[in-house]
Amino acid sequence: MVAQLTVGQRLERWRGELVKAGLITTTDAVPAQQDQVAALEQRLGRTLPPTYRDFLEVCGGMPVTGGLTAGLR
């Protein structure tokens, strides 16, 4: 039986693979703090989906330019 990974665990693994491959650096994807995510939700006036909260708390959103996204252009 294969153990099921949580969304957070999958994101951690994915982030690690991107760093290892040199597509991003550890500073490109700095995890957001829970208070930062809460502040974002307050500014938006809505609660974020749990999986997106997990993404922000693991990856902080990822870079907009350079790294992985540069190859997508």
C-alpha distances in whole Angstrom, upper triangle without the diagonal:
4,6,9,12,16,19,20,18,18,21,22,20,22,25,24,24,27,29,28,29,32,32,33,34,32,36,35,32,33,31,33,34,33,37,37,35,37,40,39,38,41,43,41,42,38,35,32,29,26,24,28,28,25,26,30,29,26,29,32,32,33,36,38,40,39,36,33,35,38,36,36,39
4,6,9,13,15,17,14,14,18,18,16,18,21,21,20,23,25,24,25,29,28,29,30,29,32,31,28,29,28,30,31,30,34,34,32,34,37,36,35,38,40,38,39,36,32,30,26,24,21,25,25,22,23,26,25,23,25,28,29,29,32,34,36,35,32,29,32,34,33,32,36
4,6,10,13,14,11,12,16,16,14,17,20,19,19,22,24,23,25,28,28,28,28,27,30,29,26,27,25,27,28,27,31,31,29,31,34,33,32,35,37,36,36,33,29,27,24,21,19,22,23,19,20,24,22,20,23,26,27,27,30,33,35,34,31,28,31,34,32,32,36
4,7,9,11,9,10,13,14,13,15,18,18,18,21,23,23,24,27,26,26,27,26,28,27,24,25,23,24,25,24,28,28,26,28,31,30,29,32,34,32,33,29,26,23,20,17,15,19,19,16,17,21,20,18,20,23,24,24,28,30,32,32,29,26,28,32,30,30,33
4,7,8,6,6,10,10,10,12,14,15,16,18,20,20,22,24,23,23,24,22,25,24,20,21,19,21,22,21,25,25,23,25,28,27,26,29,31,30,30,27,24,21,18,15,13,16,16,13,14,17,16,14,17,20,20,21,25,27,29,29,26,23,25,29,28,27,31
4,5,5,6,9,10,11,12,14,15,17,18,20,21,23,25,23,22,23,21,23,23,19,19,17,18,19,18,22,22,19,21,24,23,22,26,28,26,27,24,20,17,15,12,10,13,13,10,11,15,13,12,15,17,18,19,23,25,28,28,25,23,25,28,28,27,30
4,5,5,6,9,10,10,12,14,15,16,18,20,21,23,21,20,21,19,21,20,16,17,14,16,17,16,20,19,17,19,22,20,20,23,25,23,24,21,18,15,12,9,7,9,10,7,8,11,11,10,12,14,15,16,20,22,25,25,22,20,21,25,25,24,27
4,5,5,6,9,10,10,12,14,15,16,18,20,21,20,18,19,17,18,18,14,14,11,13,14,14,17,17,15,17,20,19,19,22,24,23,24,21,18,15,13,10,8,10,9,6,7,10,8,7,10,12,13,15,19,21,24,24,21,20,21,25,25,24,27
4,5,5,6,9,10,11,12,14,15,16,18,20,19,18,19,17,19,19,15,16,13,16,17,17,21,20,18,21,24,23,23,26,28,27,28,25,22,19,17,14,11,13,13,9,10,13,11,9,11,15,16,16,20,23,25,25,22,20,22,25,25,25,28
4,5,5,6,9,10,11,12,14,15,16,18,17,17,18,17,19,18,15,16,14,17,18,19,22,22,19,22,25,23,23,27,28,26,28,25,22,19,16,14,11,13,14,10,10,13,13,10,11,15,15,15,19,21,23,23,20,17,19,23,22,22,25
4,5,5,6,8,10,10,12,14,15,16,15,14,15,14,16,14,11,13,11,13,16,16,20,19,17,20,22,20,21,24,25,24,26,23,20,17,15,13,10,11,11,8,7,10,10,7,7,11,11,11,15,18,20,20,17,15,17,20,20,19,23
4,5,5,6,9,10,11,12,14,15,15,13,14,12,14,14,11,12,10,13,15,16,20,19,18,21,23,22,22,26,27,26,28,25,22,19,18,15,13,13,13,10,9,11,10,6,8,11,13,12,16,19,21,20,17,16,18,21,21,21,25
4,6,5,6,9,10,10,12,14,14,13,14,13,16,15,13,14,14,17,19,20,24,23,21,24,26,25,26,29,30,29,31,28,25,22,20,18,15,16,16,13,12,14,14,10,11,14,15,14,17,20,22,20,17,15,18,21,20,21,24
4,5,5,6,9,10,11,12,11,11,13,12,15,14,11,14,13,16,19,20,24,22,21,24,26,24,25,28,29,27,30,27,25,21,19,18,14,15,16,13,11,13,14,10,9,13,13,12,15,17,18,17,14,12,15,17,17,17,21
4,5,5,6,9,10,11,10,8,9,9,11,10,8,10,10,14,17,18,21,20,19,22,24,22,24,27,27,26,29,27,24,21,20,18,15,15,15,12,10,12,12,8,7,11,11,9,12,15,16,15,12,11,14,16,16,17,20
4,5,5,6,9,10,10,9,9,9,12,12,10,12,13,16,19,21,24,22,22,25,27,25,27,30,30,30,32,30,27,24,23,21,18,18,18,15,13,15,14,11,10,14,14,13,15,18,19,17,14,13,16,18,18,19,23
4,5,5,6,9,9,9,11,11,14,13,12,15,16,19,22,24,27,25,24,28,29,27,29,32,32,31,34,32,29,26,24,23,19,19,20,17,15,17,17,13,12,16,16,14,15,18,19,17,13,12,15,17,16,17,21
4,5,5,6,5,6,8,9,12,10,10,13,15,18,21,23,26,24,23,27,28,26,27,31,30,29,32,30,28,25,24,23,19,19,20,17,14,16,17,13,11,14,14,11,12,15,15,13,9,8,11,13,13,14,17
4,5,5,6,5,5,6,10,9,9,12,14,17,20,23,25,23,23,27,28,26,28,31,31,30,33,32,30,26,26,24,21,20,21,18,16,17,17,13,11,14,14,11,12,16,15,13,9,10,13,15,15,17,20
4,5,8,8,9,10,13,13,13,15,17,21,23,26,29,27,27,30,31,30,32,35,34,34,37,35,33,29,28,27,23,23,24,21,19,20,20,16,15,18,18,15,16,19,18,16,12,12,16,17,16,19,22
4,6,8,9,12,15,13,14,17,19,22,25,28,30,28,28,32,32,30,32,36,35,34,37,36,33,30,29,28,24,24,25,22,19,21,21,18,16,19,18,15,15,18,17,14,10,10,14,14,13,16,19
4,5,7,10,12,11,13,15,18,21,24,27,29,27,27,31,31,29,32,35,34,33,36,35,33,30,29,28,25,24,25,23,20,20,21,18,15,18,17,14,13,16,14,11,8,9,13,13,12,15,18
4,7,10,12,10,11,14,17,20,23,26,28,25,25,29,29,27,29,32,31,30,34,32,31,27,27,26,23,21,23,21,18,18,20,16,14,16,15,11,10,13,11,8,5,5,9,9,9,12,14
4,7,8,6,8,11,13,16,20,23,25,22,22,26,26,24,26,29,28,28,31,30,28,25,25,24,21,20,20,19,15,16,17,14,11,13,12,8,8,11,10,8,5,6,9,10,11,13,16
4,5,5,7,9,12,16,19,22,24,21,22,25,26,24,27,29,29,29,32,31,29,26,26,25,22,21,21,19,16,16,16,14,11,13,13,10,10,13,12,10,8,10,13,13,15,17,19
4,5,6,7,10,13,16,19,21,19,19,23,23,22,25,27,27,27,30,29,27,24,25,23,21,19,19,17,15,14,14,11,9,11,12,10,11,14,15,13,11,13,15,16,18,20,22
4,5,6,9,12,14,18,19,17,18,22,21,21,23,26,25,26,29,28,26,24,25,24,22,20,19,18,15,14,14,12,10,10,12,9,9,13,13,12,11,13,15,16,18,20,22
4,6,10,12,15,18,20,17,17,21,21,19,22,25,24,24,27,26,25,22,23,22,20,18,18,17,14,12,13,12,8,9,9,6,6,9,10,9,8,10,11,13,15,16,18
4,6,9,12,15,17,15,15,18,19,17,20,22,22,22,25,24,22,19,19,19,16,14,14,13,10,9,10,8,5,5,7,5,7,10,12,12,10,11,12,15,16,17,19
4,6,9,13,14,12,13,16,17,16,19,21,21,21,24,23,21,19,20,18,17,15,14,13,11,9,9,8,6,5,8,8,10,13,15,15,14,15,16,18,20,21,23
4,6,9,12,10,10,14,15,14,16,19,19,20,22,21,18,16,17,15,14,12,11,10,8,6,5,5,5,4,8,9,12,15,17,18,17,17,18,21,22,22,25
4,6,8,6,7,10,11,10,13,15,15,16,18,18,16,14,15,14,14,11,9,9,9,6,5,7,7,5,8,11,13,15,18,20,19,19,19,22,24,24,26
4,5,5,7,9,10,11,13,14,16,17,18,18,16,14,16,15,15,13,10,11,11,8,6,9,10,8,12,14,17,19,22,23,22,23,23,26,28,28,30
4,5,5,6,9,10,11,12,14,15,16,15,13,12,14,12,14,12,9,10,12,9,7,11,12,11,13,16,19,21,24,26,25,25,25,28,30,29,31
4,5,5,6,9,10,10,12,14,15,15,13,13,16,15,17,15,11,13,15,11,10,14,15,13,15,18,20,22,25,27,27,27,27,30,32,31,33
4,5,5,6,9,10,11,12,14,14,13,12,15,15,16,13,10,13,13,9,9,13,13,10,12,15,17,18,22,24,24,24,23,26,29,28,29
4,5,5,6,9,10,11,12,11,9,9,11,11,12,10,7,10,11,7,8,11,12,9,11,15,17,18,22,24,23,23,23,26,28,27,28
4,5,5,6,9,10,10,10,8,9,12,12,14,12,9,12,14,11,11,15,16,13,15,18,21,22,25,27,27,27,26,29,31,30,32
4,5,5,6,9,10,11,10,11,15,15,17,14,12,15,16,13,13,17,17,14,15,18,20,21,24,27,27,27,26,29,31,30,31
4,5,5,6,8,9,9,9,12,14,15,12,10,14,14,11,12,16,15,12,12,16,18,18,22,24,25,24,23,26,28,27,28
4,5,5,6,5,5,6,10,12,14,11,10,14,14,12,13,17,17,14,14,18,20,21,24,27,27,26,25,28,30,28,30
4,5,5,7,8,10,14,15,18,15,13,17,18,15,16,20,20,17,18,21,23,23,27,29,30,29,28,31,33,32,32
4,5,8,10,11,15,17,19,16,15,18,18,16,17,21,20,17,17,20,21,21,24,28,28,28,26,29,32,30,30
4,5,8,9,13,15,17,14,14,17,17,15,17,20,20,17,16,20,21,20,24,27,28,27,25,28,30,28,29
4,7,10,13,16,18,16,15,19,19,17,19,22,22,20,19,23,24,24,28,31,31,30,29,32,34,31,32
4,6,9,12,15,13,12,16,17,16,17,20,21,18,18,22,24,24,27,30,30,29,27,31,32,30,31
4,7,9,11,10,9,13,14,13,14,18,18,17,16,20,23,23,27,29,29,28,27,30,32,29,31
4,6,8,6,6,10,11,10,12,15,15,14,13,17,20,20,24,26,26,24,23,27,28,26,28
4,6,5,6,9,10,11,12,14,15,15,14,17,21,21,25,27,26,24,23,27,28,25,27
4,5,5,6,9,10,10,12,14,14,14,17,21,22,26,27,26,24,24,27,28,26,29
4,5,5,6,9,10,11,12,13,12,15,19,20,23,24,23,21,21,24,25,23,26
4,5,5,6,9,10,10,10,9,12,16,17,20,22,21,19,18,22,23,21,23
4,5,5,6,9,10,9,10,13,17,18,22,23,22,21,21,24,25,24,26
4,6,5,6,8,9,10,13,17,19,22,23,21,20,20,24,24,23,26
4,5,5,6,7,7,9,13,15,18,19,17,16,16,20,21,20,22
4,5,5,4,5,9,12,14,17,19,17,17,17,20,22,21,23
4,6,6,9,11,14,17,20,21,19,19,19,23,24,24,26
4,6,8,10,13,16,19,19,17,16,18,21,22,22,24
4,5,6,9,12,15,15,14,13,14,17,18,18,21
4,6,9,11,14,15,14,14,15,18,20,19,21
4,7,9,12,14,13,12,12,15,17,16,18
4,7,9,10,9,9,9,12,14,13,16
4,6,7,7,8,7,9,12,12,14
4,7,9,9,6,8,11,11,11
4,7,8,6,6,10,10,10
4,6,6,5,8,10,10
4,6,6,7,10,11
4,6,6,7,10
4,5,5,7
4,5,6
4,6
4
